[in-house]
């Protein structure tokens, strides 16, 4: 009997390992299919704050993406602004791109890497003298006048931030656009480079549970077959 249990345990362990590997591969493939340009972080300047506001876009894909005729809508109804108006045509693979009112001021007050592009779009970065735009939506279009398809959106409803804090997207959450679930209050903004936090994602838990269930069934089945075989041999 002890030998039977040892063999069942061995089969179960192997099946669990296989299930975990399959789960990891499947989850990565699914997440990869959803990748698109995202609003990765933004700093909402407040009245009296010398630090300029900015918006950070990030391209998590392996492709150079033409955004010439994309449309940026801000504060709910204003827009569209199109990148070509500001000399912006592409966002490169894995590039962090900043939209701001004044590049000189942004580099003065923020630790932005030298190789990060800053595109001056004052209307969208700081539309008033007292506050940052209240919402932002990016729509993809391939020609002038084309009705855009929403790529990412930060809605109007969000809590106020403490001075010096930014809204940052959890690292790796590039295939989703749910602002409430995928942004956090960042006390140390990271304009132009990777955000700090990684979200504990439980969305993939069903994959793992299904894999473990299959592993258990296979292990039990193997044990039953083995015991039946032993009985027949006796």
N, C-alpha and C positions, 0 to 999 in steps of 0.2 A: 504493500500500500504506500509506503514511504516513497518508493521509486516512482509510483504513479503520480503522486502529488508533486514530486520534484520535476517530473517531465511536464506536467500541466503548468507549473509555475514558470518553467523555462519558456514554454510556448507563449504564455500570457505576456511575459516580459518582452519577448521578441515582437509580438503583435502590438503592444503598447508603443514600443519604439518606432515601429513602422507607421502607426497611426499618427504619432506626433510629427514625424518627418513629412508625411503626406499632408497633414493639416497645415504645417508651415509653408510648404510649397504652394498649396492651393490658395492660401490666404494672400501670399505675395503676388501670385498671378492675378487674383481678383482685384487687389489694390492697384496693381500696375495698370490694369485696363481703365481705371477711373482717373488717372492722372491728367491734370490740366493746369494752366496758368492760374495762380491764386493770388488773392490779396493776403499777403503773409503777415504783415504787421503795419500798424499806423500809430502815429503820435498826434493826438488832438491838442493843438496849442490853445491855451487859454489866455484871456486878457491879462496883460501884465507879465506874461511869461516871455523872456527874451529868446527862448529856444524856439526855432521855427518848426511848424508842423510838416509832416511828410507821410507819404504812403509808400509801402514797400510791396512790389510785385515779385513773385518768384516763379520760375519755370522749372518744375521738377522732372520734366521729360528729357529725353535724349535728342530732341529735335529743335532746330531753329524755327521759331514760330513767327510768321508774318502778322503783325498787329496793326499794320498801316491804317486800316479802315475800321478798326474796332471802335466801339462807342463807350465813353465813360459818362455815366449819369451820377449826379451828386445831389445831396439834400432832397432826395425824393423826386423832384420834378425838373431839375436843371440839367441841361445837356441837349444833345450829346456833344461831348468834346471828342475829337478824333486825334490819335497820336501824330498823324502826319502834319497837323497844324504846328507841332512843336519839334519837328524833325525826327520823330521816333518812328521806326519802321519794323524793327525786329527785337525779339527778346530771345537770347541765346540759351542753349541747353544748360540747365542748372544755374542760371544767372539770377542774381538779386538785382532789382532795378528800383531806384527811388524816384518818386514823383514829388517835387517840392516847389516852393515859391522862389527860393533863392539859393543856388548851389553854394555860393561863398559862405552864407550864414549857416547853412546846414553843416558844412565841413568845419566851420569855426566852433559850433556848439556841440557837434556830435562826432563820435569816433567812427567815421565812415572809412572803410578801406579805400586806398587810392585808386584801385582798379574798378570800383563800383561806379556805374554810370548814374548820374543824377540829371533827370530831365525837368527843366523848369516849366511847371504848369501851375502858375500862381492861382488861377481861377478855381482849380479843383483842390489844390493843397491848402489854401487859406482864402476861402471866398469872402470872408468878412474880416474886419479888424479885431473882432472879439472872440471868434470861435472857429473851430474846425468844422468841415462839412458834416452834417448829421447822418449821412448815409452814403453808400457808394455801391454802384452796380457796374459790372463790366460785361459788355455784350460783344460777341464775335461776329464780324461781318467781313466779307472778302471784296466788296466793291462799294463805291459811294452810293448812298441812298438805300442800300439793302437793309431790310429789317434784321436787326441783330438777334442772336441767340444768347441768352444769359450764360456766362461762363462762371462768374462768381459774384457774390453779393454780400455786403455787410449792411444789414437793415438798420433802421433808425433806432429801434428799441435796444438800449444797452445802458448799464449803470454808469454813473460818473466815475472818472478816474482821479486818483490822487495826483498832485503836481509831480511831473517828472516820470509818470508811468505811461506805458503804451498798452495797446491791445495787440497781443501776439497769438498767432495760430500755433497750436501744438505741433511740434516737429513730427513730420511724417503724415500729418492729416491733410494731404494735398488732393485727395480724391473726393472731398466732401465740401459742402457749402453751408452747413448748419452753423451759424455764428455762435449761438448760445452754447452749443456743446463743444466747439472746437477752438475757441479763443479763450485766453486767460489774461489776467491782469499782470503785466510784466513790470516789475519794479526797476529792472535794469535793461532798458531798450537796446535792441541789437540791429540798428539800421545797416543793411548791407551784408549781414552774415547770419549764420544759423541761429534759430531761436533756442532758448535754453531747455524748455520742458518737453517731455514726451508723455502723451496721454496714456493712461492705463485703459486699453481698449478691450472691452468685453464682447464686442460685436462678433468676434470670431469664435466665441466659446461654443456655440452649437456645433461647429466643425470638429472641435476637439472632443466634445462629448459623444458625437456620432462615431468618431474614430475609435474612441475607447470602448464604446458599446460593441462595435464590430469586433474589436480585439478580444473582448470578453467572450463573445459568442464563439469565435474561432477557437479560443483556448479551451472552453468547455466542450465544444464539439470534438476537438482533438483528444481530450481526456476520455470522453465516452467511447470513441472509436478504439482507443488504445485498450481500454478495459474490456471491450467486447472481443477484441483480438486475443487478449490474454485468456479469457474464459474459453474461447473456441480451441485454443491450443491445449488447455487442460483437458 
